[in-house]
Amino acid sequence: MLLVDPLPRTLEMICDPPTRARLQALGPLATHEDGPMPDELVERHLPETWAILGQTAMPRERLDRAPNLRAIVNVEGNFLPNVDYAACLDRGVHVLNASPAFALPVAEAALGMAIDLARGITQADRAMRAGTETYGLESNEDAFLLAGSPVGIVGFGDLGRELRRLIAPFGSVVKVHDPWLPDELIRRHEAEPAPLDDVLAQRVIFVFASVTADNEGFLGRSQLELIRPGSVLLLMSRAGIVDFDALVELVAAGRFRAATDVSVSSTAVFGSNRDGSHAGSLATRCLYVSTAIANGSGPASVPHMSSEPGTSNGGYKTRPVRGCFTSETSARAVSTCSVVRHPGPSSPLHASTFGSKRQLLGLSRTPSFTPSFASHASITAL
């Protein structure tokens, strides 16, 4: 029995028809897609279940009732604290992660946001719509070239390494902070290992580290204040690793520019992620959201903040505008599952580094499905 409990995705999103046919050929499927699989249904199928597609809660006592379980396949690209990873390791249950399937879409989005912030594309668009555009040198006063700019990356797993590959033609010196990786692995990707303070001093900073019980909020106000004026920050992992109030405050004050793939519940919300963060819309002077929407659905518009010249927030003031939500609904996420031995929920590992941990442990990446993920939503001020 294959237990299919893929919230927040669906089997249709995860598999194209040929892949779904392959999946069904492996044996009978117990599928529930209208929310978390009810406990009664999980318990009924546990004795015959050999794999779980999704991250159903599996504490030790439930694992005891699943003697045939061999794999848990996470389809979100993260590791939730609802599984007893140590018990899985003891029992030989592989915990698999779909993060490689997300690496290229997320890295490409991060690169696009970085170019946007560096060149002021979105900001100029909003000024044009408001009739406050400028020209010549004045319009490029805060712009800079990404090409040749020093880059810092926090978290160097699948996402960070894919971003490094994409920015290679830009000729940037790249510094990486990931304390769970050996320096030689980072250097193998033509990057320089560096402490966090050094990485935050670069002109363009990408954050891919995910949140754990031990690193929550590790980018606090004091760390964010290390970012140099005129720099840009791309937050592409989880909102929980940063002091979001401090981030918004510093961006609103014009200290640096930022774009984020996630936001917290205090912002306008499209939908919620399981870690408590939300896919939403938030913009101050130069902070905006372009977020991956798991189910390709959301309200046609939500209130959020845009920018126009004014007297506050470093020469800008905020005004409410309409947000236009668009999404490619032909998403077919998720795949290329990699074998992961998770050390337990108390370990301060970044989820983004698990791919590299796999290399260190000599574990293999097993292609199980065909990745075809395309469900990034864009926020446009009208």
C-alpha positions as CSV (number, residue, x, y, z in Angstrom):
1,M,0.0,0.0,0.0
2,L,1.3,3.5,-0.9
3,L,-0.2,6.1,1.3
4,V,-0.8,9.4,-0.7
5,D,-1.2,12.3,1.7
6,P,0.4,15.2,-0.3
7,L,-1.0,18.3,1.4
8,P,-0.6,21.1,0.3
9,R,-0.2,19.5,-3.2
10,T,-2.3,17.0,-5.1
11,L,-1.3,14.0,-7.0
12,E,-2.2,15.8,-10.2
13,M,0.3,18.5,-9.3
14,I,3.0,16.1,-8.4
15,C,2.8,13.7,-11.3
16,D,2.2,14.1,-15.0
17,P,0.0,11.2,-16.5
18,P,2.9,8.9,-17.5
19,T,4.5,9.3,-14.1
20,R,1.2,8.7,-12.3
21,A,0.8,5.5,-14.3
22,R,4.2,4.3,-13.2
23,L,3.3,5.2,-9.6
24,Q,0.0,3.3,-9.8
25,A,1.8,0.3,-11.2
26,L,3.8,0.0,-8.0
27,G,0.7,-1.2,-6.1
28,P,-2.6,0.1,-4.6
29,L,-2.8,3.7,-3.5
30,A,-4.7,5.1,-0.5
31,T,-5.2,8.7,-1.5
32,H,-6.6,11.7,0.4
33,E,-6.2,15.2,-1.1
34,D,-8.9,17.3,0.6
35,G,-6.8,18.2,3.6
36,P,-4.6,16.1,5.9
37,M,-5.4,12.4,5.8
38,P,-7.7,11.6,8.7
39,D,-6.1,9.6,11.5
40,E,-8.7,6.8,11.1
41,L,-7.7,6.3,7.4
42,V,-3.9,6.4,8.2
43,E,-4.3,3.8,11.0
44,R,-6.4,1.5,8.8
45,H,-3.7,1.3,6.2
46,L,-0.5,1.5,8.3
47,P,0.1,-2.3,8.6
48,E,0.3,-2.6,4.8
49,T,1.9,0.7,4.0
50,W,5.4,0.5,2.5
51,A,5.7,4.2,1.5
52,I,4.1,7.5,2.3
53,L,3.9,10.2,-0.3
54,G,3.6,13.4,1.7
55,Q,4.6,14.0,5.3
56,T,2.0,12.4,7.4
57,A,2.6,12.6,11.1
58,M,4.7,9.6,12.1
59,P,5.7,9.6,15.7
60,R,7.5,6.6,17.1
61,E,4.3,4.8,18.3
62,R,2.8,5.1,14.8
63,L,6.0,3.8,13.2
64,D,5.7,0.8,15.5
65,R,2.4,0.1,13.8
66,A,4.0,0.3,10.3
67,P,6.3,-2.7,10.1
68,N,6.5,-2.6,6.3
69,L,7.2,1.1,5.9
70,R,10.4,1.8,3.9
71,A,10.1,5.4,2.8
72,I,8.5,8.8,3.6
73,V,8.6,11.1,0.5
74,N,8.3,14.7,1.5
75,V,6.8,16.7,-1.5
76,E,7.3,20.2,0.0
77,G,11.1,20.4,0.0
78,N,11.3,20.7,3.8
79,F,11.4,18.5,6.9
80,L,8.5,19.0,9.3
81,P,8.8,18.2,13.0
82,N,6.0,15.7,12.9
83,V,8.2,12.6,12.2
84,D,10.5,10.8,14.6
85,Y,13.5,10.9,12.4
86,A,15.7,9.0,14.9
87,A,13.2,6.1,14.9
88,C,13.1,6.2,11.1
89,L,16.9,5.8,11.1
90,D,16.8,3.0,13.5
91,R,14.2,1.1,11.4
92,G,15.8,1.7,8.1
93,V,13.0,4.0,6.9
94,H,14.3,6.4,4.3
95,V,13.1,10.0,4.5
96,L,13.2,11.4,0.9
97,N,13.1,15.1,0.0
98,A,11.9,16.6,-3.3
99,S,14.0,19.8,-2.9
100,P,16.1,19.1,-6.1
101,A,12.9,19.6,-8.1
102,F,12.6,23.1,-6.7
103,A,16.2,24.1,-7.0
104,L,16.1,25.6,-10.6
105,P,12.7,27.4,-10.3
106,V,13.6,29.0,-7.0
107,A,17.1,29.9,-8.0
108,E,15.9,31.4,-11.3
109,A,13.3,33.4,-9.4
110,A,16.0,34.6,-7.0
111,L,18.2,35.7,-9.9
112,G,15.3,37.6,-11.5
113,M,14.5,39.4,-8.2
114,A,18.2,40.3,-7.7
115,I,18.4,41.9,-11.2
116,D,15.1,43.7,-10.5
117,L,16.4,45.2,-7.2
118,A,19.8,46.0,-8.6
119,R,18.4,47.8,-11.6
120,G,15.3,49.3,-10.0
121,I,13.0,47.7,-12.6
122,T,9.9,47.3,-10.4
123,Q,10.4,50.6,-8.7
124,A,10.6,52.4,-12.1
125,D,7.5,50.6,-13.3
126,R,5.6,51.8,-10.2
127,A,6.9,55.4,-10.7
128,M,5.8,55.3,-14.4
129,R,2.3,54.1,-13.4
130,A,2.1,56.9,-10.8
131,G,3.3,59.6,-13.2
132,T,6.4,60.3,-11.1
133,E,9.1,58.7,-13.3
134,T,12.5,60.3,-13.7
135,Y,15.0,60.0,-16.6
136,G,18.8,60.0,-17.2
137,L,21.2,59.9,-14.4
138,E,18.5,60.7,-11.8
139,S,16.6,57.5,-12.7
140,N,19.7,55.4,-12.2
141,E,21.0,57.0,-9.1
142,D,20.5,53.8,-7.0
143,A,21.0,51.2,-9.7
144,F,24.0,49.0,-10.1
145,L,25.2,46.1,-12.2
146,L,24.8,42.6,-10.8
147,A,27.6,41.6,-13.1
148,G,30.8,41.8,-11.1
149,S,29.1,42.6,-7.8
150,P,30.2,40.6,-4.8
151,V,27.6,38.0,-3.8
152,G,26.9,36.3,-0.5
153,I,24.9,33.0,-0.1
154,V,23.6,31.8,3.2
155,G,22.7,28.1,2.9
156,F,24.4,26.1,0.2
157,G,22.2,23.1,-0.4
158,D,20.4,22.3,-3.7
159,L,19.0,25.9,-4.0
160,G,22.2,27.7,-3.1
161,R,24.3,25.5,-5.5
162,E,21.8,26.0,-8.3
163,L,21.9,29.8,-7.8
164,R,25.7,29.6,-7.9
165,R,25.5,27.9,-11.3
166,L,23.1,30.5,-12.7
167,I,25.2,33.5,-11.7
168,A,28.5,32.1,-13.0
169,P,28.3,34.2,-16.2
170,F,28.0,37.4,-14.1
171,G,31.6,37.0,-12.9
172,S,30.9,37.8,-9.3
173,V,33.1,36.8,-6.4
174,V,30.8,34.5,-4.3
175,K,31.1,34.0,-0.5
176,V,29.1,31.2,1.2
177,H,28.1,30.7,4.8
178,D,27.0,27.1,5.6
179,P,28.6,25.8,8.8
180,W,27.5,22.2,8.0
181,L,29.5,21.9,4.9
182,P,33.3,21.3,4.5
183,D,35.2,24.1,3.0
184,E,36.4,21.9,0.1
185,L,32.8,21.2,-1.0
186,I,32.1,25.0,-1.2
187,R,35.3,25.7,-3.0
188,R,34.5,22.9,-5.5
189,H,31.6,25.2,-6.6
190,E,34.0,28.1,-7.2
191,A,32.9,29.9,-4.0
192,E,34.7,31.0,-0.9
193,P,33.6,29.7,2.6
194,A,33.1,32.7,4.9
195,P,31.6,33.6,8.3
196,L,28.0,35.0,8.4
197,D,29.1,38.5,9.1
198,D,31.4,38.5,6.0
199,V,28.6,37.1,3.8
200,L,26.2,39.8,5.0
201,A,28.7,42.5,4.0
202,Q,28.4,41.6,0.3
203,R,26.5,43.8,-2.2
204,V,24.0,41.0,-3.2
205,I,22.9,38.5,-0.5
206,F,20.8,35.4,-1.1
207,V,19.4,33.5,1.8
208,F,18.4,29.8,1.3
209,A,18.8,28.4,4.8
210,S,15.6,26.9,6.1
211,V,14.3,27.2,9.7
212,T,14.9,24.6,12.4
213,A,14.3,24.6,16.1
214,D,17.8,25.8,16.7
215,N,18.3,28.5,14.0
216,E,14.9,30.2,14.2
217,G,15.4,34.0,13.9
218,F,19.2,33.7,13.5
219,L,19.1,36.7,11.1
220,G,18.0,39.1,13.8
221,R,18.2,42.9,13.9
222,S,21.9,43.0,14.7
223,Q,22.7,40.7,11.8
224,L,20.5,42.7,9.4
225,E,22.2,45.9,10.4
226,L,25.4,44.5,9.1
227,I,24.0,44.7,5.6
228,R,25.6,47.7,3.9
229,P,23.5,50.6,2.6
230,G,22.6,50.2,-1.0
231,S,22.9,46.4,-0.9
232,V,20.1,44.0,-1.8
233,L,18.8,40.9,0.1
234,L,16.9,38.0,-1.3
235,L,15.1,35.9,1.3
236,M,14.2,32.7,-0.6
237,S,13.7,30.1,2.2
238,R,11.5,30.4,5.3
239,A,10.3,33.6,7.1
240,G,11.1,32.1,10.5
241,I,14.9,32.5,10.1
242,V,14.6,36.3,10.0
243,D,13.3,39.0,12.4
244,F,10.7,40.0,9.8
245,D,9.7,43.2,11.7
246,A,13.3,44.4,11.7
247,L,13.6,43.5,8.0
248,V,10.6,45.5,7.1
249,E,11.7,48.4,9.2
250,L,15.2,48.6,7.8
251,V,13.9,48.3,4.2
252,A,11.3,51.0,4.8
253,A,14.0,53.3,6.1
254,G,15.9,52.9,2.9
255,R,18.8,51.0,4.5
256,F,18.9,48.3,1.8
257,R,16.5,46.8,-0.8
258,A,14.9,43.3,-0.4
259,A,12.7,40.8,-2.0
260,T,11.3,37.7,-0.4
261,D,9.7,34.4,-1.4
262,V,7.8,34.2,1.9
263,S,6.2,36.5,4.5
264,V,4.7,36.2,7.9
265,S,1.1,36.2,9.0
266,S,0.9,39.9,9.7
267,T,0.9,40.6,5.9
268,A,-1.8,40.1,3.4
269,V,-2.2,36.4,2.9
270,F,-2.7,34.3,-0.2
271,G,-2.3,31.0,1.6
272,S,-0.4,29.4,4.5
273,N,2.6,27.2,4.6
274,R,2.9,24.5,7.2
275,D,5.7,26.3,9.1
276,G,3.3,29.1,9.9
277,S,4.7,31.5,7.3
278,H,2.4,32.7,4.5
279,A,2.4,33.3,0.8
280,G,1.4,36.9,0.8
281,S,2.0,40.4,-0.6
282,L,4.0,43.0,1.3
283,A,5.9,46.0,-0.1
284,T,7.4,49.0,1.4
285,R,10.0,51.1,-0.4
286,C,11.6,48.2,-2.2
287,L,10.4,45.0,-0.5
288,Y,8.1,42.9,-2.6
289,V,7.0,39.2,-2.7
290,S,7.0,36.8,-5.6
291,T,6.0,33.5,-4.0
292,A,5.5,29.9,-5.1
293,I,1.9,29.1,-4.6
294,A,1.5,25.4,-4.0
295,N,-2.0,24.9,-5.3
296,G,-2.0,27.6,-8.1
297,S,-5.0,29.4,-6.6
298,G,-5.6,32.5,-4.7
299,P,-7.7,35.7,-4.6
300,A,-7.7,37.9,-7.7
301,S,-6.4,40.8,-5.7
302,V,-5.3,41.6,-2.2
303,P,-4.3,44.9,-0.6
304,H,-0.7,45.6,-0.3
305,M,1.7,48.4,-0.2
306,S,3.5,50.1,-3.0
307,S,5.7,53.2,-3.2
308,E,5.6,56.8,-4.4
309,P,7.7,59.9,-3.6
310,G,6.8,61.5,-0.4
311,T,8.2,62.8,2.9
312,S,8.6,59.7,5.0
313,N,10.5,56.4,5.0
314,G,13.7,57.9,3.5
315,G,11.9,60.0,0.9
316,Y,9.1,57.6,0.2
317,K,5.7,57.0,1.6
318,T,3.5,54.0,1.3
319,R,0.0,53.9,-0.3
320,P,-2.4,51.0,-0.6
321,V,-2.8,49.7,-4.2
322,R,-4.4,46.7,-5.7
323,G,-2.4,43.5,-6.1
324,C,-2.9,41.4,-9.2
325,F,-2.3,37.7,-8.7
326,T,-1.3,35.5,-11.6
327,S,-0.2,31.9,-11.6
328,E,0.8,29.2,-14.0
329,T,-1.6,26.5,-12.9
330,S,0.0,23.8,-15.0
331,A,2.3,22.9,-12.1
332,R,3.6,19.5,-12.0
333,A,5.7,19.5,-8.9
334,V,7.5,17.4,-7.4
335,S,10.3,15.0,-7.9
336,T,13.8,13.7,-8.2
337,C,13.7,12.6,-4.6
338,S,17.0,12.3,-2.7
339,V,17.7,9.9,0.0
340,V,18.2,11.7,3.3
341,R,19.0,10.4,6.8
342,H,17.7,13.1,9.0
343,P,19.5,13.3,12.4
344,G,16.4,14.3,14.3
345,P,14.3,17.5,14.9
346,S,16.7,18.9,17.5
347,S,19.6,19.1,15.2
348,P,20.3,22.6,13.9
349,L,20.7,21.5,10.2
350,H,19.5,23.8,7.5
351,A,17.1,21.9,5.2
352,S,18.9,23.5,2.3
353,T,22.1,21.5,3.3
354,F,20.6,18.1,3.3
355,G,21.6,17.4,-0.3
356,S,25.2,18.0,0.7
357,K,24.8,15.9,3.8
358,R,23.8,13.1,1.5
359,Q,27.1,13.5,-0.4
360,L,29.0,13.4,2.8
361,L,27.3,10.2,3.9
362,G,27.7,8.5,0.6
363,L,23.9,8.3,0.0
364,S,22.6,8.4,-3.5
365,R,20.0,10.6,-5.2
366,T,17.3,8.4,-6.7
367,P,15.3,9.7,-9.6
368,S,11.8,8.6,-8.8
369,F,9.5,11.0,-10.7
370,T,9.9,13.5,-13.5
371,P,10.2,17.1,-12.3
372,S,8.2,19.7,-14.1
373,F,7.5,22.5,-11.6
374,A,6.2,25.8,-12.7
375,S,3.9,27.5,-10.2
376,H,5.4,30.9,-9.3
377,A,3.0,33.7,-8.7
378,S,3.8,37.2,-9.5
379,I,2.6,40.3,-7.7
380,T,2.1,43.4,-9.8
381,A,1.0,46.8,-8.6
382,L,-1.8,48.2,-10.7
